[in-house]
Amino acid sequence: MNRKKILFLITQSVSGGAQKYVFDLATNLDKQKYEVAVAAGGDGELFDKLKDADIQIFKRKCLKRPICPTCDVEAYFKLKKLFKEWQPDILHLNSSKVSILGSLAARTLRLRSGHKMKVIYTVHGTVFQPPFSSLTSKFFLWLEKWTAKYKDKIICVSERDRHLWLKYNVAPAEKLVTIHNGIDLDIDFLPKEQARQKLFEKNPSSPPFNNSSSSTPPFNKGGLGGISIVGFIGYFYPDKNLVTLIKAANLILNSEKLKEKKIIFAIIGSGPQEKSLKLQVKSLKLEDKILFLDALPEAHKYLKAFDVFTQPSIKEGLPYAILQAMAAGIPIVASNVGGIPEMITDNFNGFLIKPRDSEALAERILQILENSNLAQQFSQNSLEKIKDFSLGKMIRQTQEQY
């Protein structure tokens, strides 16, 4: 039986939602039906994970996230060469930058060689929406419209994105389909106290656990007892809007009525904004209450350490971090953007707020921390709702498009 060859293409190989999506599909597709390979830019963690899973990889360092005319032209020709040599039956594009370069390279190959390659594009968040300027958004909108004609199917990870594509006439309705991201529901989360201890053991110098009066971290002395932890896990891009989370934390931590309440904010991840975010926290003199805990392998395992999970983004697709927080039963406060309201129903399994509204974010975080019954209600509702977002369902619906 001849297997169809699928080449997944993504701009970057760093850890992120789109990269998890590619990894999950590449490693879970029916191996009797498909031969799979992944091409990406950089030399990040995605390649290491794919090697361990025995998936063929192609590194294309000329693929970069920012617009770079010389790099983009080089990437176009190298992709065209890769397609010609590997001869995929299906090209599955991920992220807007590579979808444009990849679809143009595929079109040229199809015109010149007659190679019948099916082109599928998954939209991980609509690129012609914030955080870009009006001019940049219009440029991306034009690029998406131009290259949509060279794609056979466009997968939106949320209904909101599909409606946006229809609203702006980016592609005809028959090309668009919504397939929600899905996760393995059998996640091995660390229990709450163990998650807290291990999380801060990995960062023993992080205040308030670096007491100079003792050489022993206070984990074994009940040092985490009575402390509420508000958490975030993700990559530090502008669209994650961590600036608003820090402003909300400042409002909470400097509130007179909360002086006696022990609250810390744990930010797990890394990225291009790391330095500026740390400077913002330093300027507020809150380094002992807003903690940067670096990018941790399998960070989702520590989710139960949190009392509240936050996602203050201004742009999203259907974030895996929220799906994982739902599976962990953690109350969530998130921005009403992208596909988030398809996971979080306001005042049912979390709170939705307007993006960039630090006061609303602070208010909703406190509402959960001060009401254990509400937190428990949100937790139970999420544990039920997450059943609609299984990995098996996502894979099955995606294979139908192939």
C-alpha positions in Angstrom: 0.0 0.0 0.0 1.4 3.4 -1.1 1.5 5.9 1.7 0.8 9.6 1.1 3.7 11.8 1.8 2.9 14.8 4.1 5.3 17.7 4.6 4.5 19.9 7.5 6.0 23.4 7.2 6.3 25.9 10.0 8.3 29.1 10.3 10.0 28.5 13.7 11.1 25.5 15.6 10.9 27.1 19.1 8.3 25.8 21.6 4.9 27.2 21.0 1.3 26.4 20.3 1.7 26.0 16.5 4.8 23.9 17.0 2.8 21.6 19.4 0.1 21.3 16.8 2.6 20.2 14.2 4.3 17.8 16.6 1.0 16.2 17.7 -0.2 15.7 14.1 3.2 14.5 12.8 3.5 11.9 15.6 -0.1 10.7 15.7 -1.2 10.4 12.1 -1.8 6.8 10.9 1.6 5.6 9.9 0.1 3.0 7.6 -1.5 5.7 5.5 1.1 8.6 5.8 4.8 9.2 5.5 5.6 12.4 7.5 8.3 15.0 7.5 8.6 18.4 9.1 10.5 21.5 7.8 11.0 24.6 9.9 13.3 27.5 10.5 15.9 27.8 13.3 17.2 25.0 15.4 14.8 24.8 18.3 13.2 22.3 20.6 10.7 21.1 18.0 13.5 19.4 16.1 14.8 17.6 19.2 11.3 16.2 20.0 10.8 15.1 16.4 14.2 13.3 16.3 13.2 11.4 19.5 9.9 10.5 17.8 11.8 9.3 14.6 10.2 11.9 12.3 12.2 13.1 9.4 13.2 16.8 9.6 14.5 19.5 7.3 16.2 22.5 8.8 15.8 25.8 6.9 17.6 28.5 8.9 16.6 31.1 6.3 13.0 30.9 7.5 12.6 33.7 10.0 9.5 35.2 11.7 10.2 38.9 11.0 10.0 40.2 7.4 13.5 40.0 5.8 13.5 40.4 2.0 16.9 38.6 1.5 16.0 35.8 3.9 12.5 35.4 2.4 13.7 35.2 -1.1 16.3 32.6 -0.1 13.6 30.7 1.8 11.3 30.7 -1.3 13.9 29.1 -3.5 15.0 26.6 -0.8 11.4 25.5 -0.2 10.8 25.1 -3.9 13.9 22.9 -4.1 12.7 20.9 -1.1 9.3 20.3 -2.6 10.8 19.2 -5.9 13.2 16.7 -4.2 10.9 15.3 -1.5 7.7 15.3 -3.7 5.0 15.6 -1.0 1.5 14.6 -1.8 0.2 17.0 0.8 1.9 20.2 2.0 0.5 21.3 5.4 1.4 25.0 6.1 1.5 26.5 9.6 1.9 30.2 10.5 1.2 33.1 8.1 4.8 33.8 7.0 5.5 30.3 5.8 2.0 29.9 4.4 2.7 32.7 2.0 6.2 31.6 1.0 5.2 27.9 0.9 2.1 28.3 -1.2 3.9 30.5 -3.7 6.7 27.9 -4.0 4.2 25.1 -4.3 2.3 27.0 -7.0 5.4 27.5 -9.1 6.3 23.8 -8.8 2.8 22.7 -9.8 2.8 25.0 -12.8 6.2 23.9 -14.1 6.3 20.2 -13.3 2.6 19.3 -13.1 3.2 17.8 -9.6 -0.3 17.5 -8.0 0.5 18.5 -4.5 -2.5 19.3 -2.2 -1.9 22.5 -0.1 -3.5 22.8 3.3 -3.0 25.8 5.6 -3.8 26.0 9.3 -4.5 29.5 10.6 -3.1 29.8 14.1 -4.7 33.1 14.8 -5.7 35.7 12.2 -2.6 37.7 11.2 -4.5 40.8 9.9 -5.7 41.5 13.5 -3.9 43.2 16.4 -1.1 43.7 17.6 -0.1 45.0 14.1 -0.6 48.5 12.9 -3.4 49.4 10.5 -1.0 49.5 7.6 0.7 46.3 8.5 -2.6 44.6 9.0 -3.8 45.7 5.6 -0.6 44.4 4.0 -1.0 41.0 5.7 -4.7 40.9 4.6 -3.7 41.5 1.0 -1.0 38.7 1.2 -3.5 36.2 2.7 -6.1 37.0 0.0 -3.5 36.7 -2.8 -2.2 33.4 -1.6 -5.5 31.9 -0.5 -6.2 31.0 -4.1 -3.2 28.7 -4.1 -4.4 26.7 -1.1 -6.8 23.8 -1.4 -8.1 23.9 2.2 -7.8 26.4 5.0 -8.2 25.1 8.6 -9.2 27.7 11.2 -8.6 26.6 14.8 -11.6 28.7 15.9 -15.0 29.6 14.6 -14.2 33.3 15.2 -11.3 33.1 12.8 -13.4 31.4 10.2 -16.0 34.1 10.4 -13.3 36.8 10.2 -11.9 35.2 7.0 -15.4 35.2 5.5 -16.1 38.8 6.7 -13.0 40.1 4.9 -13.5 37.9 1.9 -10.1 36.3 2.3 -11.2 32.9 0.9 -14.4 31.3 -0.3 -16.5 29.5 2.3 -16.0 26.1 0.7 -12.2 26.3 1.4 -12.7 27.1 5.1 -13.2 24.6 7.8 -13.0 24.9 11.6 -11.1 22.2 13.5 -10.4 23.0 17.2 -7.0 22.2 18.7 -7.1 19.1 20.9 -5.0 17.7 23.6 -4.4 14.3 25.2 -6.9 14.3 28.1 -4.8 11.8 30.0 -2.2 14.4 31.2 0.0 13.4 34.2 -0.2 16.7 36.1 1.9 17.0 39.3 -0.3 17.2 42.5 -0.6 20.8 43.8 1.9 20.8 46.6 4.5 18.7 44.6 4.1 21.0 41.6 4.7 24.1 43.8 7.8 22.6 45.5 9.3 21.4 42.2 8.5 24.6 40.4 10.4 26.7 42.8 13.2 24.2 43.5 14.1 24.8 39.9 14.4 28.5 40.7 15.8 28.4 44.3 17.0 32.0 44.1 13.5 33.3 43.3 12.1 35.5 46.1 10.3 35.1 48.4 12.1 31.8 48.8 15.6 33.0 49.0 15.6 34.1 52.7 19.0 35.2 53.6 18.4 34.0 57.2 18.4 30.4 56.2 20.4 28.3 53.7 17.5 25.9 53.4 14.6 26.9 51.0 11.4 27.1 53.1 9.5 24.4 51.2 9.9 21.9 54.1 8.9 24.6 56.6 5.5 25.4 55.1 7.0 28.3 53.1 4.3 28.0 50.4 1.4 27.6 52.9 -1.2 30.3 52.6 0.3 31.7 49.4 -1.9 32.2 46.4 -0.1 31.8 43.0 -1.4 33.5 39.8 0.3 31.9 36.8 1.1 32.3 33.1 2.8 29.9 30.7 3.8 31.0 27.2 6.2 32.7 24.9 7.0 36.4 25.5 5.7 37.9 22.3 3.8 41.3 22.2 0.6 39.5 21.3 0.7 37.7 24.7 0.3 41.1 26.3 2.2 40.4 29.5 2.5 44.1 30.1 -1.1 44.2 31.1 -0.6 41.2 33.4 2.2 43.1 35.2 0.0 46.2 35.5 -2.8 44.1 37.0 -0.3 42.4 39.4 0.8 45.9 40.5 -2.7 46.9 41.2 -3.3 43.8 43.3 0.0 43.8 45.2 -0.3 47.5 46.1 -3.9 47.4 47.2 -4.2 48.5 50.8 -6.8 45.9 51.6 -4.6 43.1 50.4 -1.4 44.0 52.3 -1.8 41.0 54.6 -2.7 38.6 51.7 0.2 36.5 50.3 0.0 36.6 46.5 2.7 36.0 44.0 2.7 35.9 40.2 4.6 33.1 38.4 5.5 33.7 34.8 6.9 30.7 33.0 8.5 31.1 29.6 10.9 33.1 27.6 11.1 35.2 24.5 12.1 38.5 22.9 10.3 40.6 25.4 11.9 39.0 28.5 14.4 41.8 29.2 11.8 44.6 28.9 9.3 42.8 31.0 11.8 42.2 33.8 12.8 45.9 33.6 9.1 46.8 34.0 8.8 44.6 37.1 12.1 46.0 38.5 10.8 49.6 38.0 7.8 48.7 40.1 10.0 47.1 42.8 8.1 43.9 42.6 10.8 41.4 41.9 9.9 39.5 45.0 6.3 39.1 44.0 6.3 38.8 40.2 8.6 35.9 39.4 10.1 34.9 36.1 10.6 31.1 36.2 12.2 30.5 32.8 11.0 28.2 30.0 10.6 24.8 31.6 10.3 21.5 29.7 6.7 20.2 29.9 5.7 23.3 31.8 2.0 22.2 31.7 2.8 19.6 34.4 3.1 22.4 36.9 -0.3 23.9 36.3 -1.8 22.7 39.5 0.7 24.9 41.4 -1.5 27.8 40.3 -4.7 29.1 42.0 -5.6 31.1 38.9 -4.3 30.8 35.3 -4.2 34.0 33.2 -4.0 34.6 29.4 -4.1 38.4 28.8 -3.4 38.1 25.0 -4.5 40.6 22.4 -4.3 38.0 19.7 -4.8 34.3 19.8 -5.9 31.2 17.8 -7.0 28.5 20.2 -4.2 28.4 22.8 -3.1 25.1 24.2 -2.2 26.7 27.5 -5.8 27.3 28.2 -6.8 23.8 27.1 -4.2 22.4 29.5 -5.3 24.7 32.3 -8.9 23.5 31.8 -7.7 19.9 31.9 -5.9 20.7 35.2 -9.1 22.2 36.6 -7.5 25.6 37.2 -9.8 28.7 37.2 -9.0 30.9 34.2 -9.1 34.7 33.5 -8.4 35.4 29.8 -8.9 38.0 27.1 -12.0 37.7 24.9 -10.0 37.3 21.7 -9.6 34.6 19.0 -10.9 31.2 19.9 -10.7 31.8 23.7 -14.5 32.3 24.1 -15.0 28.9 22.4 -13.2 27.4 25.4 -14.1 29.8 28.2 -17.7 30.7 28.8 -17.7 33.9 30.9 -18.7 33.2 34.5 -19.1 29.4 33.8 -15.6 28.0 33.7 -13.7 31.3 34.0 -13.8 35.0 33.3 -13.4 36.8 30.0 -12.1 40.4 29.9 -11.4 43.0 27.3 -7.8 42.9 26.1 -5.4 45.5 27.7 -7.9 46.1 30.6 -5.5 45.7 33.6 -8.2 46.8 36.1 -10.7 44.2 34.9 -7.9 41.5 35.0 -7.0 42.4 38.5 -10.6 42.5 39.6 -11.4 39.0 38.2 -8.3 37.4 39.6 -9.2 38.7 43.0 -12.8 37.5 42.6 -11.6 34.0 42.1 -8.9 34.1 44.9 -11.5 35.4 47.4 -14.3 32.9 46.5 -13.3 29.3 46.9 -16.8 28.1 45.9 -16.6 30.0 42.6 -13.1 28.6 42.0 -14.4 25.1 42.6 -17.4 25.7 40.3 -15.1 26.9 37.5 -12.8 24.0 37.9 -15.6 21.4 37.7 -17.1 23.0 34.6 -13.8 23.1 32.8 -13.1 19.4 33.6 -16.4 18.7 31.8 -16.0 21.1 28.9 -12.5 20.0 28.1 -13.9 16.6 26.9 -14.9 18.4 23.6 -11.2 19.2 22.8 -9.6 15.8 22.6 -6.5 15.1 20.5 -8.2 12.1 18.8 -11.0 14.3 17.6 -8.6 16.9 16.1 -6.5 14.2 14.3 -9.6 12.5 12.9 -11.1 15.7 11.6 -7.7 16.8 10.1 -7.2 13.4 8.3 -10.6 14.0 6.7 -9.2 17.1 5.0 -6.2 15.1 3.7 
